[in-house]
Amino acid sequence: MRGIGGLPEPTFRTADDSWVSLDTVVACVVDRLDGDVSPMVAKGVIQVARHAVKCLETVDIGALARDVTLSLRPEHIVVTPPVVNAILLAYVTEVEQLGVVQVAEGY
């Protein structure tokens, strides 16, 4: 699935030593949200948000959702901050449930 060019497409190593792709995590996020968002939108939100928080010491989820919303517009992905917030909460829940112990950034 197409992501945002120039941003990483990580793989996640779980506690049971399995590797899970970003696309697999995105599919789980979309399922968790009952298909209310497309995989392309979910993947874009996750990629932009992961990139944005790399240089932050603390995260204000509301500000992050607004920033991600604005950052996605040049990519022709139009979402609202509440949708971004829902995607990010589902993403964090999936990463936690997978028991992720390592993230390998891939481009």
N, C-alpha and C positions, 0 to 999 in steps of 0.2 A: 504494500500500500504506500502511496506517495506521501511523503512527509514534507516538512519545511526545509528547503535547500540550505545547506550550510550549518544546520543544527544536528547534533548527535542523534543517532538511533541506537540507544544503548541496549545491551543485553543484561539480564539480571541473574546472578547466581543465588540459588536458594539454599536454605540450611541443609537440604538433603542432597546438595551438590549437583542439582540440575540447573541448566541454563534456559532462561525464558526470554524470548524476543520482545521488543517493544510492541510489535504488532499483536502478539498474544495478550499482553497486558491491556492494550487498547481494546481488543475484542471483549475481554472480561469487564472493562469499564463500561463499554456500550451495553453489554448484557445487564450489568448492575443498574444502569439507568433505563432499563426496559426498552432500549432501542430509540429513545427520545432524541439522541444525537447520532450523527453519522460517524463512522470510524475516522474519516478524514478530519472532521472537526475535532474529535477527541484527541487524535494524535497531534494535531497542530497545537491545541491548547497545552497538552502535556509537554511537548518539545519547547515551546516558548516559555512556559512557566519554569521548567527545569533550568533553562538557560538564564532566566531572570534572577533566580534565587541563588545562583552560584556566588555572587559577590555580596550577598546580604548576610548580616549577622542575625537579624531577627526578621520574621516575615509577618507582615500585616496582610492577611488573606483578602481583605476588601480592596486594599491598594493593589495587591498583586492581580486580582481579578480585573480591575479597571485597566491596569497596564497591559495585561495579556489581551484584553478585548481590543485595545487600540493598536497593539502590535500586529494583530492578525488581519486587520483591514487591508494593508497592502498586499496580503496574500489572497484577498477576495474571500476571506472567511469572516462572516459577520455573526457575532454572538453577543450576548449581553453578559454583564458581570455575574448575575445569578446563575447563568448556564455554566460559565467558566468555573465558578465556585463549586457547583455540583460535580462537574467533571473532575476537578482537583480532589475533592473529598472522596469520590469513588476511586480515583487513582491511588491515593494514600491508603485507602482501605485494602485495595488489591495487593499493593506492595507489602503491606503488613501481613495479610493473610498468606501470601506466598512465602513469607519468612526470608525476605531478601537480605543477604549478608554481604553482597558485593555487586557493584555496578561497573560494567565495562563500557566505556563510551566508544561508540563506533560511528563512523561518518559514511 
